[in-house]
Amino acid sequence: MTVRSLERLYPDEVPERGAVAVSVREAADDGVAGVMASVATLLTGATENTGFMGIGGRFDRRNLLSFGVGIQGTMAFVRTDTGVGVQATLDSGVVPVDPAMRDLLQRLLSHAASPDEAVQFRILWQERVRRMLVDHADDPRLVGLAAWNGRSGA
C-alpha cells in the first residue's frame, strides 16, 4: 500500500522522506495496523511522537503518523507540501490462502500442533506473503487507490 501510494503521489519524482503524513483507519494495537504502519514509517519516515526531530526546525517527522482515523480506506497518505492525498485499501483475499493453513492455524492456537506442523504453517504463511509482495505487487485488486482530500470520512 505504501509503495503504490507513493507512486501515485509522486508520479515523476522521488518521494521525500518526512514529507508524507500517514493515517491508519484502525487503532495501533488492532489487528495488523501496527505492522502496516511500521512499513509505512520505514518508507516515509512518518512517526507518531518518537521519530526524527529534525534539524533547525526542518525535517521533523514526528506527528505525521495517526491511528484510529475516520477514513474508508485501510491507510491514507498525504503530501505535506501539496496536500494531495490518496487512500489505499488492501484486499488480501485476492491472494488465496493455502487450504491447509486453516487447520494448521487452529492446531497452533489450541497448542495441539506438532513442531513439523508449526514449521509447515510458517512456510505456507511466508509463501503467501511472498506472493502478495512479489507476484501481486502491481495487482490493482490487492491494493486499491482513491484520491483523498485529507479530511475524515471523505
VMD Tcl script that builds the backbone (N, CA, C; Angstrom):
set m [mol new atoms 462]
animate dup $m
set s [atomselect $m all]
$s set {name element resname resid chain x y z} {
  {N N MET 1 A 0.826 -1.192 0.000}
  {CA C MET 1 A 0.000 0.000 0.000}
  {C C MET 1 A 0.865 1.249 0.000}
  {N N THR 2 A 1.927 1.230 0.772}
  {CA C THR 2 A 2.782 2.415 0.862}
  {C C THR 2 A 3.468 2.704 -0.462}
  {N N VAL 3 A 4.048 1.673 -1.062}
  {CA C VAL 3 A 4.757 1.878 -2.328}
  {C C VAL 3 A 3.799 2.364 -3.408}
  {N N ARG 4 A 2.666 1.710 -3.533}
  {CA C ARG 4 A 1.698 2.109 -4.556}
  {C C ARG 4 A 1.197 3.532 -4.316}
  {N N SER 5 A 0.972 3.895 -3.046}
  {CA C SER 5 A 0.509 5.250 -2.725}
  {C C SER 5 A 1.574 6.285 -3.051}
  {N N LEU 6 A 2.822 5.990 -2.712}
  {CA C LEU 6 A 3.898 6.930 -3.019}
  {C C LEU 6 A 4.073 7.094 -4.525}
  {N N GLU 7 A 3.906 6.009 -5.275}
  {CA C GLU 7 A 3.975 6.118 -6.730}
  {C C GLU 7 A 2.888 7.043 -7.263}
  {N N ARG 8 A 1.713 6.975 -6.672}
  {CA C ARG 8 A 0.598 7.833 -7.103}
  {C C ARG 8 A 0.857 9.290 -6.706}
  {N N LEU 9 A 1.385 9.505 -5.500}
  {CA C LEU 9 A 1.609 10.875 -5.014}
  {C C LEU 9 A 2.805 11.551 -5.666}
  {N N TYR 10 A 3.779 10.752 -6.085}
  {CA C TYR 10 A 4.998 11.283 -6.699}
  {C C TYR 10 A 5.222 10.598 -8.046}
  {N N PRO 11 A 4.357 10.842 -9.037}
  {CA C PRO 11 A 4.457 10.096 -10.296}
  {C C PRO 11 A 5.751 10.340 -11.074}
  {N N ASP 12 A 6.322 11.516 -10.943}
  {CA C ASP 12 A 7.505 11.853 -11.739}
  {C C ASP 12 A 8.705 12.266 -10.903}
  {N N GLU 13 A 8.671 11.942 -9.615}
  {CA C GLU 13 A 9.786 12.328 -8.759}
  {C C GLU 13 A 9.959 11.321 -7.622}
  {N N VAL 14 A 11.084 11.396 -6.969}
  {CA C VAL 14 A 11.368 10.519 -5.840}
  {C C VAL 14 A 10.651 11.079 -4.612}
  {N N PRO 15 A 9.894 10.240 -3.904}
  {CA C PRO 15 A 9.213 10.725 -2.688}
  {C C PRO 15 A 10.228 11.229 -1.660}
  {N N GLU 16 A 9.821 12.256 -0.923}
  {CA C GLU 16 A 10.697 12.828 0.099}
  {C C GLU 16 A 10.318 12.273 1.464}
  {N N ARG 17 A 11.291 11.626 2.136}
  {CA C ARG 17 A 11.040 11.130 3.493}
  {C C ARG 17 A 10.711 12.312 4.395}
  {N N GLY 18 A 9.701 12.145 5.210}
  {CA C GLY 18 A 9.300 13.194 6.126}
  {C C GLY 18 A 8.330 14.191 5.532}
  {N N ALA 19 A 7.928 13.976 4.274}
  {CA C ALA 19 A 7.012 14.917 3.627}
  {C C ALA 19 A 5.679 14.256 3.302}
  {N N VAL 20 A 5.378 13.152 3.997}
  {CA C VAL 20 A 4.124 12.441 3.786}
  {C C VAL 20 A 3.519 12.111 5.146}
  {N N ALA 21 A 2.287 12.530 5.349}
  {CA C ALA 21 A 1.545 12.159 6.557}
  {C C ALA 21 A 0.806 10.855 6.268}
  {N N VAL 22 A 0.793 9.972 7.254}
  {CA C VAL 22 A 0.168 8.658 7.104}
  {C C VAL 22 A -0.938 8.510 8.141}
  {N N SER 23 A -2.107 8.115 7.682}
  {CA C SER 23 A -3.242 7.859 8.570}
  {C C SER 23 A -3.636 6.391 8.439}
  {N N VAL 24 A -3.943 5.793 9.581}
  {CA C VAL 24 A -4.359 4.396 9.619}
  {C C VAL 24 A -5.764 4.349 10.207}
  {N N ARG 25 A -6.654 3.631 9.540}
  {CA C ARG 25 A -8.050 3.561 9.994}
  {C C ARG 25 A -8.162 2.926 11.381}
  {N N GLU 26 A -7.437 1.850 11.625}
  {CA C GLU 26 A -7.553 1.120 12.886}
  {C C GLU 26 A -6.633 1.704 13.957}
  {N N ALA 27 A -6.884 1.301 15.193}
  {CA C ALA 27 A -6.001 1.660 16.300}
  {C C ALA 27 A -4.675 0.930 16.127}
  {N N ALA 28 A -3.624 1.462 16.718}
  {CA C ALA 28 A -2.284 0.898 16.559}
  {C C ALA 28 A -2.199 -0.558 16.996}
  {N N ASP 29 A -2.984 -0.939 17.993}
  {CA C ASP 29 A -2.916 -2.307 18.510}
  {C C ASP 29 A -4.049 -3.189 17.997}
  {N N ASP 30 A -4.706 -2.762 16.932}
  {CA C ASP 30 A -5.819 -3.509 16.358}
  {C C ASP 30 A -5.330 -4.293 15.139}
  {N N GLY 31 A -5.480 -5.608 15.173}
  {CA C GLY 31 A -5.088 -6.442 14.038}
  {C C GLY 31 A -3.641 -6.230 13.649}
  {N N VAL 32 A -3.423 -5.971 12.366}
  {CA C VAL 32 A -2.065 -5.769 11.861}
  {C C VAL 32 A -1.779 -4.300 11.546}
  {N N ALA 33 A -2.583 -3.400 12.110}
  {CA C ALA 33 A -2.405 -1.968 11.839}
  {C C ALA 33 A -1.004 -1.498 12.211}
  {N N GLY 34 A -0.513 -1.921 13.354}
  {CA C GLY 34 A 0.822 -1.508 13.784}
  {C C GLY 34 A 1.910 -2.016 12.863}
  {N N VAL 35 A 1.739 -3.223 12.369}
  {CA C VAL 35 A 2.711 -3.799 11.435}
  {C C VAL 35 A 2.712 -3.007 10.129}
  {N N MET 36 A 1.523 -2.729 9.606}
  {CA C MET 36 A 1.443 -1.957 8.358}
  {C C MET 36 A 2.030 -0.563 8.558}
  {N N ALA 37 A 1.749 0.043 9.697}
  {CA C ALA 37 A 2.281 1.378 9.971}
  {C C ALA 37 A 3.803 1.354 10.071}
  {N N SER 38 A 4.356 0.270 10.602}
  {CA C SER 38 A 5.822 0.156 10.692}
  {C C SER 38 A 6.456 0.170 9.310}
  {N N VAL 39 A 5.831 -0.501 8.359}
  {CA C VAL 39 A 6.344 -0.486 6.990}
  {C C VAL 39 A 6.237 0.922 6.419}
  {N N ALA 40 A 5.085 1.568 6.632}
  {CA C ALA 40 A 4.910 2.936 6.139}
  {C C ALA 40 A 5.936 3.868 6.770}
  {N N THR 41 A 6.213 3.696 8.055}
  {CA C THR 41 A 7.218 4.521 8.734}
  {C C THR 41 A 8.593 4.322 8.118}
  {N N LEU 42 A 8.932 3.075 7.855}
  {CA C LEU 42 A 10.239 2.788 7.260}
  {C C LEU 42 A 10.415 3.519 5.932}
  {N N LEU 43 A 9.368 3.528 5.126}
  {CA C LEU 43 A 9.470 4.119 3.794}
  {C C LEU 43 A 9.249 5.626 3.753}
  {N N THR 44 A 8.388 6.142 4.621}
  {CA C THR 44 A 8.052 7.573 4.569}
  {C C THR 44 A 8.739 8.404 5.641}
  {N N GLY 45 A 9.138 7.763 6.730}
  {CA C GLY 45 A 9.702 8.496 7.863}
  {C C GLY 45 A 8.649 8.980 8.840}
  {N N ALA 46 A 7.371 8.870 8.489}
  {CA C ALA 46 A 6.285 9.352 9.350}
  {C C ALA 46 A 6.231 8.556 10.647}
  {N N THR 47 A 6.149 9.262 11.781}
  {CA C THR 47 A 6.025 8.618 13.086}
  {C C THR 47 A 5.001 9.372 13.928}
  {N N GLU 48 A 4.649 8.755 15.041}
  {CA C GLU 48 A 3.763 9.455 15.980}
  {C C GLU 48 A 4.591 10.532 16.678}
  {N N ASN 49 A 5.149 10.239 17.824}
  {CA C ASN 49 A 5.915 11.272 18.539}
  {C C ASN 49 A 7.341 10.846 18.858}
  {N N THR 50 A 7.792 9.732 18.318}
  {CA C THR 50 A 9.117 9.218 18.678}
  {C C THR 50 A 10.118 9.310 17.541}
  {N N GLY 51 A 9.779 9.929 16.450}
  {CA C GLY 51 A 10.645 9.933 15.276}
  {C C GLY 51 A 11.667 11.044 15.269}
  {N N PHE 52 A 12.249 11.199 14.111}
  {CA C PHE 52 A 13.285 12.197 13.874}
  {C C PHE 52 A 12.737 13.584 14.176}
  {N N MET 53 A 13.471 14.330 15.024}
  {CA C MET 53 A 13.013 15.639 15.479}
  {C C MET 53 A 13.393 16.763 14.538}
  {N N GLY 54 A 14.153 16.452 13.510}
  {CA C GLY 54 A 14.500 17.473 12.542}
  {C C GLY 54 A 15.807 18.169 12.858}
  {N N ILE 55 A 16.146 19.096 11.973}
  {CA C ILE 55 A 17.375 19.887 12.093}
  {C C ILE 55 A 16.992 21.345 11.902}
  {N N GLY 56 A 17.255 22.141 12.888}
  {CA C GLY 56 A 16.981 23.569 12.785}
  {C C GLY 56 A 15.538 23.879 12.421}
  {N N GLY 57 A 14.607 23.111 12.981}
  {CA C GLY 57 A 13.198 23.361 12.730}
  {C C GLY 57 A 12.669 22.788 11.422}
  {N N ARG 58 A 13.510 22.066 10.706}
  {CA C ARG 58 A 13.088 21.457 9.435}
  {C C ARG 58 A 13.233 19.941 9.519}
  {N N PHE 59 A 12.487 19.264 8.700}
  {CA C PHE 59 A 12.565 17.795 8.540}
  {C C PHE 59 A 12.009 17.015 9.722}
  {N N ASP 60 A 11.195 17.652 10.551}
  {CA C ASP 60 A 10.582 16.974 11.704}
  {C C ASP 60 A 9.581 15.943 11.185}
  {N N ARG 61 A 9.763 14.694 11.575}
  {CA C ARG 61 A 8.893 13.618 11.101}
  {C C ARG 61 A 7.902 13.154 12.168}
  {N N ARG 62 A 7.973 13.794 13.326}
  {CA C ARG 62 A 7.044 13.435 14.400}
  {C C ARG 62 A 5.635 13.917 14.065}
  {N N ASN 63 A 4.661 13.199 14.595}
  {CA C ASN 63 A 3.247 13.543 14.444}
  {C C ASN 63 A 2.757 13.517 13.001}
  {N N LEU 64 A 3.438 12.743 12.161}
  {CA C LEU 64 A 2.981 12.539 10.791}
  {C C LEU 64 A 2.257 11.197 10.641}
  {N N LEU 65 A 2.186 10.423 11.721}
  {CA C LEU 65 A 1.513 9.126 11.700}
  {C C LEU 65 A 0.371 9.158 12.705}
  {N N SER 66 A -0.830 8.822 12.233}
  {CA C SER 66 A -2.014 8.839 13.092}
  {C C SER 66 A -2.762 7.522 12.973}
  {N N PHE 67 A -3.300 7.052 14.085}
  {CA C PHE 67 A -4.100 5.829 14.135}
  {C C PHE 67 A -5.535 6.164 14.508}
  {N N GLY 68 A -6.446 5.271 14.163}
  {CA C GLY 68 A -7.847 5.451 14.520}
  {C C GLY 68 A -8.489 6.615 13.798}
  {N N VAL 69 A -8.098 6.824 12.550}
  {CA C VAL 69 A -8.597 7.943 11.763}
  {C C VAL 69 A -9.839 7.501 10.985}
  {N N GLY 70 A -10.840 8.341 10.932}
  {CA C GLY 70 A -12.097 8.019 10.254}
  {C C GLY 70 A -11.997 8.082 8.748}
  {N N ILE 71 A -11.355 7.084 8.164}
  {CA C ILE 71 A -11.228 7.003 6.717}
  {C C ILE 71 A -11.902 5.727 6.229}
  {N N GLN 72 A -12.229 5.691 4.951}
  {CA C GLN 72 A -12.833 4.497 4.368}
  {C C GLN 72 A -11.776 3.474 3.998}
  {N N GLY 73 A -10.614 3.923 3.563}
  {CA C GLY 73 A -9.542 3.021 3.172}
  {C C GLY 73 A -8.839 2.430 4.390}
  {N N THR 74 A -7.886 1.558 4.125}
  {CA C THR 74 A -7.085 0.952 5.185}
  {C C THR 74 A -6.087 1.969 5.731}
  {N N MET 75 A -5.465 2.710 4.812}
  {CA C MET 75 A -4.494 3.738 5.165}
  {C C MET 75 A -4.656 4.903 4.193}
  {N N ALA 76 A -4.211 6.075 4.605}
  {CA C ALA 76 A -4.203 7.232 3.726}
  {C C ALA 76 A -2.836 7.903 3.813}
  {N N PHE 77 A -2.427 8.489 2.706}
  {CA C PHE 77 A -1.126 9.135 2.596}
  {C C PHE 77 A -1.346 10.519 1.995}
  {N N VAL 78 A -0.774 11.548 2.626}
  {CA C VAL 78 A -0.960 12.922 2.162}
  {C C VAL 78 A 0.393 13.617 2.092}
  {N N ARG 79 A 0.669 14.220 0.946}
  {CA C ARG 79 A 1.887 15.023 0.815}
  {C C ARG 79 A 1.732 16.277 1.661}
  {N N THR 80 A 2.719 16.569 2.486}
  {CA C THR 80 A 2.629 17.752 3.342}
  {C C THR 80 A 2.889 19.039 2.562}
  {N N ASP 81 A 3.547 18.947 1.414}
  {CA C ASP 81 A 3.843 20.158 0.643}
  {C C ASP 81 A 2.678 20.586 -0.247}
  {N N THR 82 A 1.898 19.641 -0.764}
  {CA C THR 82 A 0.825 19.986 -1.699}
  {C C THR 82 A -0.570 19.697 -1.148}
  {N N GLY 83 A -0.656 18.850 -0.111}
  {CA C GLY 83 A -1.948 18.454 0.431}
  {C C GLY 83 A -2.648 17.383 -0.392}
  {N N VAL 84 A -2.031 16.930 -1.457}
  {CA C VAL 84 A -2.608 15.878 -2.289}
  {C C VAL 84 A -2.538 14.564 -1.527}
  {N N GLY 85 A -3.663 13.839 -1.522}
  {CA C GLY 85 A -3.700 12.603 -0.761}
  {C C GLY 85 A -4.314 11.447 -1.516}
  {N N VAL 86 A -4.080 10.262 -0.984}
  {CA C VAL 86 A -4.621 9.037 -1.558}
  {C C VAL 86 A -4.965 8.079 -0.421}
  {N N GLN 87 A -6.100 7.398 -0.562}
  {CA C GLN 87 A -6.456 6.329 0.360}
  {C C GLN 87 A -6.109 5.006 -0.309}
  {N N ALA 88 A -5.543 4.108 0.462}
  {CA C ALA 88 A -5.196 2.782 -0.040}
  {C C ALA 88 A -6.015 1.753 0.729}
  {N N THR 89 A -6.583 0.810 -0.008}
  {CA C THR 89 A -7.363 -0.250 0.604}
  {C C THR 89 A -6.757 -1.584 0.219}
  {N N LEU 90 A -6.485 -2.409 1.212}
  {CA C LEU 90 A -5.893 -3.723 0.991}
  {C C LEU 90 A -6.984 -4.780 0.977}
  {N N ASP 91 A -6.969 -5.624 -0.055}
  {CA C ASP 91 A -7.864 -6.773 -0.135}
  {C C ASP 91 A -7.003 -8.021 -0.224}
  {N N SER 92 A -6.579 -8.534 0.922}
  {CA C SER 92 A -5.681 -9.687 0.948}
  {C C SER 92 A -6.347 -10.952 0.419}
  {N N GLY 93 A -7.671 -10.956 0.312}
  {CA C GLY 93 A -8.376 -12.105 -0.230}
  {C C GLY 93 A -8.051 -12.370 -1.688}
  {N N VAL 94 A -7.438 -11.407 -2.351}
  {CA C VAL 94 A -7.026 -11.581 -3.740}
  {C C VAL 94 A -5.970 -12.687 -3.848}
  {N N VAL 95 A -5.181 -12.856 -2.804}
  {CA C VAL 95 A -4.134 -13.889 -2.790}
  {C C VAL 95 A -4.659 -15.061 -1.957}
  {N N PRO 96 A -4.996 -16.153 -2.630}
  {CA C PRO 96 A -5.620 -17.275 -1.924}
  {C C PRO 96 A -4.756 -17.838 -0.801}
  {N N VAL 97 A -5.448 -18.302 0.226}
  {CA C VAL 97 A -4.798 -18.966 1.359}
  {C C VAL 97 A -4.709 -20.451 1.028}
  {N N ASP 98 A -3.564 -21.050 1.293}
  {CA C ASP 98 A -3.435 -22.494 1.103}
  {C C ASP 98 A -4.468 -23.179 1.998}
  {N N PRO 99 A -5.232 -24.119 1.466}
  {CA C PRO 99 A -6.286 -24.769 2.252}
  {C C PRO 99 A -5.787 -25.403 3.554}
  {N N ALA 100 A -4.537 -25.817 3.598}
  {CA C ALA 100 A -4.001 -26.458 4.804}
  {C C ALA 100 A -3.802 -25.458 5.942}
  {N N MET 101 A -3.723 -24.176 5.632}
  {CA C MET 101 A -3.419 -23.183 6.662}
  {C C MET 101 A -4.488 -23.095 7.742}
  {N N ARG 102 A -5.732 -23.206 7.375}
  {CA C ARG 102 A -6.811 -23.056 8.355}
  {C C ARG 102 A -6.688 -24.093 9.474}
  {N N ASP 103 A -6.560 -25.372 9.104}
  {CA C ASP 103 A -6.434 -26.422 10.111}
  {C C ASP 103 A -5.143 -26.281 10.912}
  {N N LEU 104 A -4.066 -25.922 10.215}
  {CA C LEU 104 A -2.791 -25.741 10.921}
  {C C LEU 104 A -2.887 -24.605 11.931}
  {N N LEU 105 A -3.527 -23.512 11.545}
  {CA C LEU 105 A -3.686 -22.387 12.464}
  {C C LEU 105 A -4.500 -22.797 13.689}
  {N N GLN 106 A -5.578 -23.493 13.466}
  {CA C GLN 106 A -6.393 -23.951 14.599}
  {C C GLN 106 A -5.595 -24.851 15.529}
  {N N ARG 107 A -4.770 -25.718 14.961}
  {CA C ARG 107 A -3.937 -26.599 15.786}
  {C C ARG 107 A -2.894 -25.788 16.561}
  {N N LEU 108 A -2.333 -24.785 15.912}
  {CA C LEU 108 A -1.355 -23.926 16.594}
  {C C LEU 108 A -2.005 -23.164 17.748}
  {N N LEU 109 A -3.170 -22.582 17.486}
  {CA C LEU 109 A -3.847 -21.786 18.508}
  {C C LEU 109 A -4.303 -22.623 19.702}
  {N N SER 110 A -4.588 -23.887 19.453}
  {CA C SER 110 A -5.020 -24.769 20.556}
  {C C SER 110 A -3.848 -25.533 21.161}
  {N N HIS 111 A -2.634 -25.183 20.753}
  {CA C HIS 111 A -1.407 -25.812 21.255}
  {C C HIS 111 A -1.373 -27.308 20.973}
  {N N ALA 112 A -2.026 -27.737 19.896}
  {CA C ALA 112 A -2.047 -29.150 19.528}
  {C C ALA 112 A -1.135 -29.449 18.338}
  {N N ALA 113 A -0.521 -28.437 17.758}
  {CA C ALA 113 A 0.312 -28.636 16.573}
  {C C ALA 113 A 1.660 -29.232 16.945}
  {N N SER 114 A 2.126 -30.116 16.102}
  {CA C SER 114 A 3.464 -30.682 16.273}
  {C C SER 114 A 4.485 -29.650 15.799}
  {N N PRO 115 A 5.750 -29.822 16.140}
  {CA C PRO 115 A 6.784 -28.916 15.628}
  {C C PRO 115 A 6.811 -28.893 14.097}
  {N N ASP 116 A 6.606 -30.035 13.463}
  {CA C ASP 116 A 6.588 -30.076 11.998}
  {C C ASP 116 A 5.407 -29.285 11.436}
  {N N GLU 117 A 4.262 -29.353 12.101}
  {CA C GLU 117 A 3.098 -28.587 11.651}
  {C C GLU 117 A 3.331 -27.091 11.823}
  {N N ALA 118 A 4.005 -26.716 12.884}
  {CA C ALA 118 A 4.324 -25.301 13.093}
  {C C ALA 118 A 5.240 -24.795 11.978}
  {N N VAL 119 A 6.207 -25.604 11.602}
  {CA C VAL 119 A 7.110 -25.234 10.514}
  {C C VAL 119 A 6.334 -25.137 9.202}
  {N N GLN 120 A 5.462 -26.094 8.946}
  {CA C GLN 120 A 4.663 -26.075 7.720}
  {C C GLN 120 A 3.802 -24.814 7.657}
  {N N PHE 121 A 3.188 -24.430 8.787}
  {CA C PHE 121 A 2.371 -23.216 8.798}
  {C C PHE 121 A 3.223 -21.997 8.464}
  {N N ARG 122 A 4.400 -21.885 9.096}
  {CA C ARG 122 A 5.273 -20.730 8.836}
  {C C ARG 122 A 5.670 -20.662 7.362}
  {N N ILE 123 A 5.963 -21.806 6.766}
  {CA C ILE 123 A 6.341 -21.842 5.350}
  {C C ILE 123 A 5.180 -21.380 4.479}
  {N N LEU 124 A 3.984 -21.893 4.742}
  {CA C LEU 124 A 2.815 -21.510 3.955}
  {C C LEU 124 A 2.492 -20.024 4.134}
  {N N TRP 125 A 2.617 -19.538 5.373}
  {CA C TRP 125 A 2.355 -18.119 5.653}
  {C C TRP 125 A 3.329 -17.233 4.878}
  {N N GLN 126 A 4.617 -17.536 4.972}
  {CA C GLN 126 A 5.624 -16.721 4.297}
  {C C GLN 126 A 5.484 -16.803 2.784}
  {N N GLU 127 A 5.053 -17.949 2.266}
  {CA C GLU 127 A 4.829 -18.073 0.829}
  {C C GLU 127 A 3.687 -17.161 0.391}
  {N N ARG 128 A 2.647 -17.075 1.199}
  {CA C ARG 128 A 1.543 -16.173 0.860}
  {C C ARG 128 A 2.008 -14.715 0.906}
  {N N VAL 129 A 2.785 -14.373 1.914}
  {CA C VAL 129 A 3.331 -13.011 1.993}
  {C C VAL 129 A 4.190 -12.726 0.766}
  {N N ARG 130 A 5.019 -13.682 0.362}
  {CA C ARG 130 A 5.850 -13.508 -0.823}
  {C C ARG 130 A 4.982 -13.268 -2.060}
  {N N ARG 131 A 3.915 -14.036 -2.199}
  {CA C ARG 131 A 3.031 -13.861 -3.348}
  {C C ARG 131 A 2.411 -12.464 -3.344}
  {N N MET 132 A 2.037 -11.963 -2.152}
  {CA C MET 132 A 1.474 -10.612 -2.076}
  {C C MET 132 A 2.498 -9.566 -2.501}
  {N N LEU 133 A 3.707 -9.670 -1.951}
  {CA C LEU 133 A 4.719 -8.647 -2.170}
  {C C LEU 133 A 5.413 -8.735 -3.518}
  {N N VAL 134 A 5.467 -9.943 -4.110}
  {CA C VAL 134 A 6.186 -10.122 -5.365}
  {C C VAL 134 A 5.218 -10.370 -6.527}
  {N N ASP 135 A 4.460 -11.441 -6.444}
  {CA C ASP 135 A 3.594 -11.814 -7.562}
  {C C ASP 135 A 2.444 -10.831 -7.769}
  {N N HIS 136 A 1.955 -10.226 -6.709}
  {CA C HIS 136 A 0.810 -9.311 -6.803}
  {C C HIS 136 A 1.187 -7.864 -6.490}
  {N N ALA 137 A 2.448 -7.535 -6.564}
  {CA C ALA 137 A 2.910 -6.192 -6.198}
  {C C ALA 137 A 2.184 -5.092 -6.959}
  {N N ASP 138 A 1.852 -5.335 -8.210}
  {CA C ASP 138 A 1.197 -4.315 -9.027}
  {C C ASP 138 A -0.255 -4.653 -9.321}
  {N N ASP 139 A -0.801 -5.603 -8.587}
  {CA C ASP 139 A -2.176 -6.043 -8.812}
  {C C ASP 139 A -3.151 -5.010 -8.238}
  {N N PRO 140 A -3.913 -4.323 -9.090}
  {CA C PRO 140 A -4.833 -3.304 -8.579}
  {C C PRO 140 A -5.956 -3.888 -7.727}
  {N N ARG 141 A -6.167 -5.206 -7.794}
  {CA C ARG 141 A -7.177 -5.835 -6.942}
  {C C ARG 141 A -6.669 -5.983 -5.513}
  {N N LEU 142 A -5.365 -6.113 -5.325}
  {CA C LEU 142 A -4.785 -6.264 -3.986}
  {C C LEU 142 A -4.768 -4.934 -3.246}
  {N N VAL 143 A -4.324 -3.895 -3.931}
  {CA C VAL 143 A -4.273 -2.553 -3.341}
  {C C VAL 143 A -5.058 -1.605 -4.231}
  {N N GLY 144 A -6.183 -1.143 -3.712}
  {CA C GLY 144 A -6.979 -0.153 -4.419}
  {C C GLY 144 A -6.605 1.236 -3.955}
  {N N LEU 145 A -6.564 2.170 -4.877}
  {CA C LEU 145 A -6.211 3.558 -4.546}
  {C C LEU 145 A -7.341 4.495 -4.950}
  {N N ALA 146 A -7.583 5.493 -4.116}
  {CA C ALA 146 A -8.586 6.520 -4.404}
  {C C ALA 146 A -8.076 7.858 -3.905}
  {N N ALA 147 A -8.358 8.903 -4.641}
  {CA C ALA 147 A -7.954 10.252 -4.224}
  {C C ALA 147 A -8.575 10.546 -2.866}
  {N N TRP 148 A -7.876 11.330 -2.065}
  {CA C TRP 148 A -8.349 11.687 -0.730}
  {C C TRP 148 A -8.006 13.127 -0.444}
  {N N ASN 149 A -8.952 13.844 0.171}
  {CA C ASN 149 A -8.739 15.282 0.419}
  {C C ASN 149 A -8.187 15.553 1.803}
  {N N GLY 150 A -7.865 14.502 2.571}
  {CA C GLY 150 A -7.234 14.697 3.863}
  {C C GLY 150 A -8.180 14.925 5.015}
  {N N ARG 151 A -9.498 14.823 4.790}
  {CA C ARG 151 A -10.454 15.008 5.879}
  {C C ARG 151 A -11.097 13.671 6.208}
  {N N SER 152 A -11.380 13.442 7.461}
  {CA C SER 152 A -12.005 12.195 7.905}
  {C C SER 152 A -13.310 11.952 7.174}
  {N N GLY 153 A -13.519 10.669 6.831}
  {CA C GLY 153 A -14.751 10.251 6.202}
  {C C GLY 153 A -14.876 10.633 4.735}
  {N N ALA 154 A -13.910 11.326 4.198}
  {CA C ALA 154 A -14.000 11.778 2.793}
  {C C ALA 154 A -13.511 10.719 1.839}
}
mol reanalyze $m
mol bondsrecalc $m
mol representation Tube
mol addrep $m
